[in-house]
Amino acid sequence: MATTAGCLGWFGSDTSEEPPEGWHTEEFTTAAPTETYSYREGTRTPYAGVEQIYAGGGTLVAVYFDYAHRESIRWWREEFPKLSDLLSEDAFRPTLLMYPVPVDEWSMLLPSALFEVMARGTRADAWTFHEGLVESAPEYSFDLIRDVANDVGVDGDAVVEAARTRRRRNQATSDRALGRDSGVSASDLPAFRWGTEPIDADSAAELREFVEEHR
């Protein structure tokens, strides 16, 4: 994964609340009705499908995340790779949940792109797409979204359209509402939960300790 050299100061305040008018202008959304989920298996975020959440081994950890939030990106670039052995051992099962702060419009647009990839592809496709976005932050563009989606074998134009219209915005706001219900706030990101219970961890080492205690 890429390093975070030069990432500080990307977007100013990380904890800004959504503007009173929201990101719901015609520039960022659409009034057209859309389905929140598709009918494919495991269509929310690139994590285990519902039928897998309560089955099998490993500690399921919810990770609340914003693509335009510099600390979220820093953690995924620097800390997440340190847990690769726990992933390969199936001891750690991260569940990626969207928590748009929003920092800027990408906080709201990129979750729709991710969910569209998930609906049209597989969880593996969505993880690869997610990693491509993390590696490219903060230099986001619709051309980038199209290219990364095409690279994982999903229709890039469709994914761009989903992002432009925030087609799957209900999924992102649903994730955020779930996080708020368990006490997540913008200043916490990335935030970790075991079900709805907070995990007191900021580093990979602290999260590793939690996972190993619950193996």
Secondary structure, 3 states (H helix, E strand, C coil): CCCCCCCCCCCCCCCCCCCCCCCCCCCCCCCCCCCCCCCCCCCCCCCCCHHHHCCCCCEEEEEEECCCCHHHHHHHHHCHHHHHHHHHCCCEEEEEEECCCCCCCHHHHHHHHHHHHHHHCCHHHHHHHHHHHHHHCCCCCHHHHHHHHHHCCCCHHHHHHHHHHCCCHHHHHHHHHHHHHCCCCHHHCCEEEECCEECCCCCHHHHHHHHHHCC
